């Protein structure tokens, strides 16, 4: 009985709604006929949201950073593996603004789409979600940066790290099929701990079975592969041995000295220093990318150090970052990590003489302040859950010839 009453009331309600809607429509039409509401007004109200969307799209099309125009003969098609990572995304900015066509390849293990989203939709830019362990045959120049570079990241999956630096490099060296030049982003870790400062003629001394071996030896094998392909197959190769680098877009939890200290200082946590803090590092801001581009376009095929020869102890860095953040964090000393290099400073005479490059564009404190501001914004977005990705402009997929 109760069910029948319910459905009767529901049926009456539906009929009443239809009657009310019909009466409202009759009144609306009558008001139009009396001239109280003009047809133009109705059209304007309906079209207004569309006009707003068009305005937003027009504004978005002008939000790309300024890009230099290059003619077809000067414009290169450039592939950057790991191009959504820390250094890779800054390199992407440089090459895009120089007017080249850039394809970024990243599997987003440590890279983030946010780092390159400001180029999405640009006709010169393409982003591919791809793991370099699988082959890829495109472009005129290849910047091979794909590899986790911080100890926590590369120790998390040492086998994957070895594969990325060996099989991944092998796949990029198959660039011989399209005649591309390859620049390998190698590392200062190939030198090991014994010689100081490190110059390109030193062969290195690395623990092949230690916790860092997956990265250190992986990069050493990658260099060997590059020169084997150069000698046997005629592939043009460039090798950059990169020293400690910092700047905006660093992964906040990458576990390296600068990011650790900044994050800890901003959050009021103890700044963790391993050992006595007397170990030294030579940090450069991410203007490193200018050195990478200079090396790629040079005729230097032998390895080149890219780093800052200004040496500081880890403890000095902790105190400097603490003062720049104006943090009350304490400095906490922990047991020294295994195979942690005691001294690290590059000899960059070769880069100065042959490339005309040195890391002088951004002073240390200025670069640290920029990085601190970036980390602070990231923490605010996280706390407020307020980060909103930029809108993506629709575009036609760019047609490119396939190389078989």
N, C-alpha and C positions, 0 to 999 in steps of 0.2 A: 504493500500500500504506500509506504514512504517513498519507494522508488518512483512510483507513478506520479506522486505529487511533485517530486524533484524534477522529473523530465517535463511535466506540464509547465512548471515555473520557468525552466530553462527555455522551453519552446516559446513561451510568452515573451521572455526577455529578448530572444532573437528576433521575434516579430516586431517588438517595440523598437529595437535598434534599427531595423530596416525602415520602419515608418518614420522615425526621427531623422534618419539619414536622407530619406526622400524629401521630407519637409524642409530640411536645411538646404538641399540642392535647389528646390523650387524657390526658396527665399533668395539664394545666392544669384540664380539666373534673373530673378525679378529685379534685384538691385542693380545688376549689369544693365538691364533694359532701361531702368530709370536713370542710368548715368552715374549712379553713386560710385561704382567701381568701373574703371576704364580697362579695356582689353589690353592696352599698352602696359598698364601697371601689372596685370596678371603675367604677361610675357616677361617683363623685367624681373619679377620675383622668381619666376621659374628658371630664367637664364643666369641670374646672379651667381649661383654656386659654380656653374660652368665657367663663367668669366674668371672667378677666383682661382679655379684649378689651372686655367690657361696662364694666368699671371704667375702662379707659382712655378709652372714649368718653364716659362720664359726666364724667370729669375734664376732658376736652377741651372739653365744652360750657360749662364755667365759666371757660375761659381767655381769653375776649374781654376787652378793656379795658372798664371800666364805661361803660354807655351810658344817657344820660338818656331818660326816657320822654316823648314828646310826643304830644298828641292829634292826631287827623286834621286838625283845622283849623290847627294850628301846624306840623305836620310837612311839610317840603318834599321834593320829589324833585329831587335835584341831580345834574347831570352835570359831571364834571371831566375835561377832555381833558388828556392828559399826567399823569393822576392817579397813575401808578406811578413817576413821576420824583421828584427830590429835593424840591422845594417841594410838588409835587402830592400826594405821599404824606403829608406833614405836614398839609396842608389836609384830606385825606381823614380823618385821625385826628380833627382838630378837629370836622368836621361830623358824623362818625359818633357821636362822644361827646356831641355836642349833641342827638342823637336823630333826625337826618334820614335819609332814604333816599338812599344815594349810589351812583351808577353811575360807575365809573372806565373811561375809554376810553384805550387806549394801544396803540401798535404796537411798543413795547419797543425802539425804536432807542437811546434812552439810559435809559429807565425799566426797572425790574426787578420781576418778580412778588414777589420777596422783600420789597420795600418795603411791600407791602400784604397779604402772606399771612396776617397775624394777624387779618384780617377775613373771609377766605374761609370760607364756610359760614354767616355771620351773615345773618339774614333781611332786614336793612336794606341789605345790600351786594351789588353785582353788578360783575363785572369782564368787560370786553369787549375782545377783541383786534381793534382796528380802526384804520385810518389815516384821519385826518380829511380827507384829500384826497377821500375818498368821503363822500357825504351821510349824515346821521344825525339823525333827528327825534324827540327825546325830552326829557322832564324840564321842571321849572318854572324852575330856575336853571341857568345854564351858566357854569362857570369855565373859560375857554379858555386853558389853559397849554401846549398842545401846540406844542412847537418846541424844537429843540436850542438851548442858550443859551451854550455855551462856544465860543470861536473854533475849536479843533481839530475839534469836532463839526459846527458849521455850515459850516465851510470844506471839510469832507470831501466834502459833496455840496451845493454851493451852489444848484443848481436845485431839489433836494428841499426845501431850507430856504425858498426863495422860494415854492414851491407850498404848503408847510405854512402859511406866514404869510399867504398871499393866498387861494388856493382853500380851504384849511382854514378860514380865518376866514369866508369867504363861506358855506361850508356850515353853520357854526355860526349865522350870522346868519339863515339860513332858519328859525331858532327862531321867527320871526314867525308861522309856521304853527301853533305850539302856544302862542303867547303867552308864551314864556319870556323872562327877563331874562338878558343876557349880560355877563359881566365879562371883558374882554381883559387878559391879562397882557402888558403892553407892557414897555418897557425904558428905562433911562437913556440908552442908546446913540442914541436918537432926537435927542438934543440936540447931539451932535457935540462938538468940542473947544474951542470959542472962549469961551463964557460960563461964569463961575464965581462963586458956586455956581449950580446949575441950578434955575430955577423954572418953573412950568407955563406961564407966559405967553411964554417964549422959544420961537421957532419952530424953532430948530435949524440946524445947518450940517454936513451929512454928505456925504462923498465918495460919489457914486452909482456909481462904477466901481471902487472899491477892493476889497481882499480881504474887508472886513467888510460890504460893501454888501448882500450877500444877506440878512443878518440885520437890519442897521440900517434899510435902505430897506424890507425886508419888513414890519417892525413899523410903520414910518411909513404904508405903504399900508394895513395892517390897521386902524390908527386911522382913516384916511380912510374906509375902508369902513364902520366902525362908525357914524360920524357921518352918512354918506350914508344908511344904512338908518334911522337914528334920525329924520332930517329927512323922508325920503320915505315910509318905511313905518311909522313910529311904533314901531320896536323900542326897547325899553329897554336902554340900554348903560351900562356902567361901564368906565373905563379906568384901570388901575394902572400907573404907570411905576416899575418895580422897579429898585432899585439893588443893588449887590453883596451877595449873601446866602450864608451858609455854615451848616453843621451836619451832623449825622449823616445818612446815606443819600446824601450826595454821591457821584457817580460818581468812583471813585478816579483815573481817567485822563481827567478832563474838561478838564484843561489850564488851569484857572483858578488864580489866585494861591494861595489858601488850600490847596486840595487838592494842588497841586504842591509847596508848601513842606513840608506835613505828610508826604506820601509820601516825599519826598527825605530829610527829616530822620530818619524812622523806618528807612529803608533805608541810612542812612549815606552817601548820595550828596550831591554838591554842590548847594546851594540856588541855582537859576538865577534871576538877576535881570537883566531886560532893560534896557538903557540904564544910567543911573547909579543907578537905584533911587529917584530923587527924585520920580517920579510918585506921585500920591496917590490913595487909594481910601477909601471910607467903607463899612465892612463891618457888616452887621447879622446877628444870629443868626436862625434860621428861625422865630422868633416873628412874623415877617412875616405869617404866615397869619391872625393876629388882625386885622391891617390889611385884608387882602383880604376877610374876612367882614364887617367893619364897612363897607367901601366898597360891597360888594354890597347890603347891606341899608339903605344910605343913599338919599337923594334927590339925590345929586351925580352928574350925568351928564358933567361936564367932567373932564379928566385930573387925577389926583392922584399926587404923588410918594410912594413908600413906601421909606424907606431910613433910614440912620443918619447924622446930620450930623457925627458925630465922625470927623475926617479923619486918616489916617496915611499916611506914605510907604511904598512897597513895601519899602524897605530896613529900616524899622522893623519891619514885619511879619515879614520873614525872620528878623531877630534875635530877635523875641519868640517865634516858633514854635520856633526852634532852642533857646532856653532852656527852654521848656515841655516839649519832648521830651527835653531833656538830651542833645542830640546833638553829636557831634564833627564834623559836616559843615561844610565850608567854604562860603563864599558866593562864587559864581562869576558874573561879569558877562559878559553876552552882548550882541550888537548889538541896538539897539532895534527892536521890531516896527513894521511899517508901519501908520500911522493909529491907533497906540495912544494913547488919551486921556492927556494929561499930568496933568490934575486932575479929580477927580470927587467932588462933594459935593452932596447934595440940599438944597434949601430945602423943609422939611416944614411950614412954617407953616400951609398949607392943611389938611393932614392933622390937625394939632393942633387947629386952630380948628373945623373942620367935622366931623371924625370923633372927636375926642378921643383920637387914637392917636399914640403915639410908641414907638420901640423901646427900652424901658427894662427889660424883664422879665429879660433874661439879660445880665450884664456880659460884656465882650469876652473876658477871660481864661477865665471859666467856660465860655463857649460854645466857645472854642478847645479847652479841655481835654476837653469832651464829644466834640468832633469827632475829636480825637487818639485818644481811647479807642475810638471807632467804627472808625477806620482801622486801629488796632492789632489789633482783633479780626478784621477782614477779612483782614489779612495772616497772622494765626495760622491762620484757617480754610484759607487758601490753602496755607500751608506744610504743614499737617497733613492736608489733604484731608478735613476732618472735619465740614464743614457738612452738617447733616441737616435737610431741610425739615420744617416742622411738619405733623402729620397733618391731612388735610382731612375735616371731618365731612360725611357725606352729607346732602343736603337736596333737597326738591322744588323744581323750577324755579318761580320767582315769575311769576305771570301778570300781564301789564300790557296796558292797551289800546294798540292801535297807532294812530298818527296818520297819516293819509294826506293 
